[in-house]
Structure formats: C-alpha cells, structure tokens
Amino acid sequence: MGAVKLLRYRTAAPNFGDDLNDELWPALAPALFEGGTRGRDSGAAFVGIGTIVGIDPQGSRTLHVFSSGAGYTRVDRWQACKVEYHCVRGPVTARALGLGADKVLTDGAILVPLLERYRPQVSDRSGRVVVVPHYETLDFPGWHEAVQLAGFDLVDPRDTPETVIRSLAGARLVLTESLHGAIIADAFGVPWRGFAVSRNFSTAKWADWTFSLDLQVDISLVPPPDPVQLFRFGKRSEPFGALLSLDQEAAFREFNERTSRDARAPFLKAQAKRMIEAIPAARRAMGYEGERTARALDELARLEPYCSRAGKRDDLRDAMLARLDRLVATCTVSLIAMP
C-alpha cells in the first residue's frame, strides 16, 4: 500500500474530471503515493480534484486537502479526522470552511499542461468548436444529434482523461456544461463558454472556480433536446436563453441549500413524471427537439468567449507546485518517523 491513499469521487460511469486524479497526482508527486513505506498504511489520504470536501474518508485518519471544492456534502462529516487544508478551489469553498484567503488557489487541473502526455499533438488540433455536456446529461437522448446539427463536435466526458483533454486542448472554442471542460480549456488557453441545462448545474462550484481566476462569467441556459432530463433533475426558474451571472453571495446560498435540503420529490409528482417519460410522443409535444438545442448552441458560440490571463495561470501554477512540494516534504518526514 502506498504512503498516502488517493481519495477521490468514483462515479458509476467514468467522468474524466474525477478520473484525472489517478493520473495527475502520482505523476506530479510520486513520492507522496509510493513513499517507501514497505507496505505500511500511514492512515493519511490526499483529497484532490473535485467537489469532494466531506467525501467518505474510507477509514483515513488524516486528510490532506489539495485544491478540492465544497458543494455537495456537509463539511462537518470530517469531524473525526485531522484535516489539513493546503489549498482549496476557490473563495466559496474557503468561506464554507471558514478558511482565510491564503488557502484559496484554484482547481488542481490547472497543472495538467505540465504533463507531456496531455499536450495536444498536431493531429489533435482540429480548430473546431466542441461541446462538452455534463457526464450525467449524456444519459439522456438527443445530444449527439443536436451537436451534429449545430455543426460542432461532441466531446464525451466519460472518455479517458487523455482523450478528452487532447480534444479540448486542440479546439478553437469549447462550449461546456462540464466544469472540468472549462477548467481544462482555460488551462491550455482555449476560449470557452459555459452552459446549464437543468437544476443539476451547480452555480456554486462554477463561481468558486471562476472567481479564483478573477473571471466574471455568465452562464447560458440551453434547452435539452428531450425534456426527460428536466423531469429527473428539475427545470431552473430562469427561461431558456437567459444568462446567469455568477455571484459569490448567490453561490454561497446555493451551497447551503444543496448540502441541507431534502431532495425527495413528492410521490405523486414523481409518478406523473415517470408516466410522461415513458411516452416519447408526449415528450415531443412539449416543444423540445434537437433543432432547438442546436440553435441555442450556435447562439452560444457567437457570444464573446472567456479565458483567464496567462500570467494569472502561471502564478497559480507556481504557487500550487510550491505547496505540493511542501506537502510531499512534510509527509515524507512523517513517514520516515513512523515506527
């Protein structure tokens, strides 16, 4: 067993943002996970990329939090653990945890361009517009056809990190519902725009990350090609076509709501939704179709895109690498001292 356990969220279906943890951190800090412990378990875990503050510690007694975000789980779930916050994803997470501004850096995926294997090859540079739905969005019908109708390329976030990252890094523009679609595009200096479809979209985690880069961002509401997605996750109160301006105060309120609410839908309402889901003709009659989604994506691609300043990214990378080096040094000393 390695010196420090790598703790990350594991989904039923692959999700490149979560899966990236398994490749990025061992490559950047091999001593942290190998450590020469000769099979001993240190009882410590490294908590990296993802909205995973409060995740099940899986028996670990010490947690080293490095660039993680809060937003889905109550932060008091770690009361029985010793938690060291080396850096967090952004100011919303820091506020939720009661941490000072010195703990705010950005998402750890900003380090991805440092690894040679993720840099796009000449053959990867399509110069195309790519669309990255959230990995759960692709459980619902019509997205591949809608993106094709818009004349864009769909990037499936359930593919391997290397495949997804090279597609994003080689694009001209990235339209993304996936937060890590935007994070990776930005890390490589590729312009991007974010979009939301349903209440499954978290403004809290997007604001957390964008404010870490000094970006003021609007998110576009795009109608899905099939309404079944809205039955499952709920429709946002804003109309499709609206722009959602990310705000720290609103994001913090959403964080509190998501980590405290009872998400169970009333039984009769859930039953009615399942009946409509089972009848394709009834869903089509509601006005949702691929052409409508394609038009919305085309309009989104015409808006002014976002991308952080290169100097800001470089400063954050340098600061994050320095903290990673200190973490490795501290853990190495602790492991040597283990009986």
ZAMARGU-4260 file (C-alpha; in steps of 0.2 Angstrom, whole numbers, plus 5000, padded with zeros to 4 digits):
<rodrens>
0) 5000/5000/5000 | 5006/5017/4996 | 5011/5030/5009 | 4996/5041/5006 | 4979/5035/5000
5) 4972/5045/4985 | 4954/5049/4989 | 4943/5054/4975 | 4925/5053/4970 | 4921/5037/4960
10) 4906/5038/4948 | 4896/5023/4941 | 4900/5029/4924 | 4918/5036/4920 | 4920/5055/4922
15) 4936/5062/4916 | 4937/5076/4929 | 4936/5064/4943 | 4947/5050/4934 | 4961/5063/4931
20) 4966/5062/4950 | 4973/5044/4947 | 4985/5050/4933 | 4989/5068/4938 | 4994/5067/4956
25) 5005/5051/4955 | 5014/5059/4940 | 5017/5076/4949 | 5021/5069/4967 | 5026/5051/4965
30) 5035/5051/4982 | 5018/5055/4991 | 5010/5039/4985 | 5024/5027/4984 | 5034/5034/4999
35) 5045/5019/5003 | 5033/5013/5016 | 5037/4995/5013 | 5018/4991/5013 | 5013/5001/5029
40) 4997/5011/5029 | 5000/5029/5035 | 4982/5032/5039 | 4983/5048/5028 | 4974/5052/5012
45) 4976/5065/4999 | 4960/5074/4993 | 4962/5082/4976 | 4952/5087/4961 | 4933/5088/4963
50) 4918/5095/4973 | 4923/5082/4987 | 4926/5091/5003 | 4916/5080/5015 | 4918/5064/5005
55) 4919/5047/5014 | 4936/5047/5022 | 4936/5027/5020 | 4945/5025/5036 | 4959/5038/5034
60) 4963/5047/5050 | 4972/5062/5042 | 4966/5071/5026 | 4977/5082/5016 | 4965/5093/5005
65) 4973/5100/4990 | 4963/5111/4978 | 4947/5102/4982 | 4930/5111/4982 | 4915/5110/4993
70) 4897/5110/4987 | 4888/5093/4988 | 4892/5086/5005 | 4891/5093/5023 | 4908/5099/5028
75) 4906/5093/5046 | 4907/5075/5040 | 4925/5075/5043 | 4924/5080/5062 | 4933/5064/5067
80) 4948/5067/5056 | 4963/5078/5057 | 4961/5089/5041 | 4974/5099/5034 | 4969/5112/5020
85) 4984/5115/5010 | 4974/5124/4996 | 4956/5124/4990 | 4947/5128/4974 | 4940/5145/4977
90) 4933/5158/4988 | 4916/5150/4990 | 4924/5134/4997 | 4935/5144/5009 | 4920/5153/5016
95) 4911/5137/5018 | 4926/5130/5028 | 4930/5146/5037 | 4947/5147/5029 | 4957/5163/5026
100) 4961/5170/5008 | 4978/5162/5009 | 4971/5145/5007 | 4962/5150/4990 | 4972/5145/4974
105) 4961/5136/4961 | 4957/5119/4954 | 4971/5107/4953 | 4968/5103/4935 | 4977/5119/4931
110) 4993/5108/4932 | 4988/5097/4918 | 4998/5106/4904 | 5013/5102/4914 | 5012/5084/4909
115) 5018/5080/4891 | 5006/5066/4888 | 4991/5078/4889 | 4998/5091/4877 | 4989/5090/4860
120) 4998/5083/4845 | 4997/5091/4828 | 4984/5079/4823 | 4973/5084/4838 | 4972/5102/4833
125) 4955/5102/4825 | 4952/5121/4826 | 4934/5116/4829 | 4920/5121/4841 | 4917/5107/4853
130) 4903/5104/4865 | 4905/5095/4882 | 4889/5090/4891 | 4890/5085/4909 | 4893/5066/4911
135) 4875/5063/4918 | 4867/5074/4904 | 4873/5061/4891 | 4862/5048/4899 | 4848/5057/4890
140) 4843/5056/4872 | 4847/5068/4858 | 4863/5077/4862 | 4874/5069/4849 | 4862/5073/4835
145) 4859/5091/4842 | 4878/5095/4842 | 4880/5087/4825 | 4865/5098/4819 | 4874/5114/4825
150) 4890/5109/4815 | 4900/5106/4831 | 4910/5091/4838 | 4904/5082/4854 | 4917/5078/4867
155) 4911/5064/4879 | 4917/5067/4897 | 4915/5048/4900 | 4930/5045/4889 | 4948/5043/4896
160) 4956/5059/4903 | 4969/5059/4889 | 4957/5058/4875 | 4945/5071/4882 | 4960/5083/4887
165) 4968/5082/4870 | 4951/5086/4861 | 4949/5101/4872 | 4966/5107/4870 | 4966/5106/4851
170) 4949/5115/4850 | 4946/5133/4844 | 4931/5135/4856 | 4924/5125/4870 | 4906/5125/4875
175) 4904/5116/4891 | 4891/5111/4904 | 4905/5101/4912 | 4915/5112/4924 | 4931/5102/4920
180) 4928/5105/4902 | 4930/5124/4906 | 4944/5121/4918 | 4955/5111/4905 | 4951/5123/4891
185) 4956/5138/4901 | 4972/5129/4907 | 4978/5127/4889 | 4972/5145/4885 | 4957/5139/4874
190) 4942/5151/4874 | 4926/5144/4882 | 4908/5147/4886 | 4898/5138/4900 | 4880/5132/4898
195) 4867/5125/4910 | 4853/5114/4906 | 4844/5109/4922 | 4845/5111/4941 | 4859/5098/4940
200) 4870/5113/4936 | 4879/5120/4951 | 4882/5139/4951 | 4891/5137/4967 | 4906/5126/4961
205) 4907/5137/4944 | 4908/5153/4954 | 4921/5145/4966 | 4932/5141/4951 | 4929/5157/4940
210) 4932/5169/4955 | 4949/5160/4959 | 4954/5166/4941 | 4947/5184/4943 | 4934/5180/4930
215) 4916/5187/4930 | 4906/5175/4920 | 4889/5172/4913 | 4882/5155/4910 | 4869/5152/4896
220) 4853/5142/4899 | 4852/5129/4884 | 4836/5119/4882 | 4839/5100/4881 | 4834/5090/4865
225) 4822/5079/4876 | 4813/5085/4892 | 4816/5069/4902 | 4832/5077/4908 | 4822/5091/4916
230) 4810/5078/4924 | 4825/5070/4933 | 4834/5085/4938 | 4821/5099/4938 | 4820/5114/4927
235) 4828/5130/4933 | 4817/5145/4936 | 4825/5156/4923 | 4819/5154/4905 | 4830/5146/4892
240) 4841/5158/4883 | 4844/5168/4899 | 4861/5172/4905 | 4865/5168/4923 | 4878/5180/4931
245) 4889/5170/4943 | 4889/5179/4960 | 4898/5174/4976 | 4884/5178/4988 | 4871/5168/4977
250) 4883/5154/4975 | 4886/5153/4994 | 4867/5152/4996 | 4866/5138/4984 | 4880/5129/4993
255) 4870/5129/5009 | 4854/5124/5000 | 4862/5109/4991 | 4870/5102/5007 | 4855/5104/5018
260) 4839/5101/5008 | 4829/5085/5007 | 4829/5081/4988 | 4815/5068/4989 | 4801/5073/4976
265) 4783/5071/4981 | 4777/5053/4977 | 4763/5058/4965 | 4773/5071/4956 | 4787/5058/4953
270) 4774/5046/4947 | 4767/5058/4934 | 4784/5062/4928 | 4788/5044/4925 | 4772/5042/4915
275) 4777/5056/4903 | 4795/5049/4902 | 4788/5033/4895 | 4779/5041/4881 | 4790/5049/4868
280) 4776/5057/4859 | 4771/5066/4874 | 4789/5072/4877 | 4790/5079/4859 | 4773/5088/4861
285) 4782/5099/4875 | 4792/5108/4861 | 4809/5100/4865 | 4819/5094/4850 | 4837/5093/4843
290) 4835/5108/4831 | 4830/5119/4846 | 4846/5114/4856 | 4857/5116/4840 | 4851/5134/4838
295) 4854/5138/4856 | 4872/5131/4855 | 4875/5141/4839 | 4870/5157/4848 | 4881/5152/4862
300) 4896/5150/4851 | 4893/5168/4844 | 4895/5176/4861 | 4911/5183/4867 | 4921/5169/4875
305) 4931/5168/4891 | 4949/5164/4895 | 4959/5169/4910 | 4975/5179/4909 | 4991/5168/4905
310) 5000/5177/4919 | 4987/5173/4932 | 4988/5155/4927 | 5007/5155/4928 | 5006/5162/4945
315) 4993/5150/4952 | 5003/5135/4944 | 5019/5141/4953 | 5010/5143/4969 | 5002/5126/4968
320) 5018/5117/4964 | 5027/5126/4979 | 5013/5120/4990 | 5013/5102/4983 | 5032/5102/4986
325) 5030/5107/5004 | 5016/5094/5006 | 5027/5080/4999 | 5042/5085/5011 | 5031/5086/5026
330) 5023/5069/5023 | 5040/5061/5019 | 5047/5066/5035 | 5031/5059/5044 | 5033/5043/5035
335) 5051/5041/5040 | 5047/5044/5058 | 5033/5030/5058 | 5038/5016/5069
</rodrens>
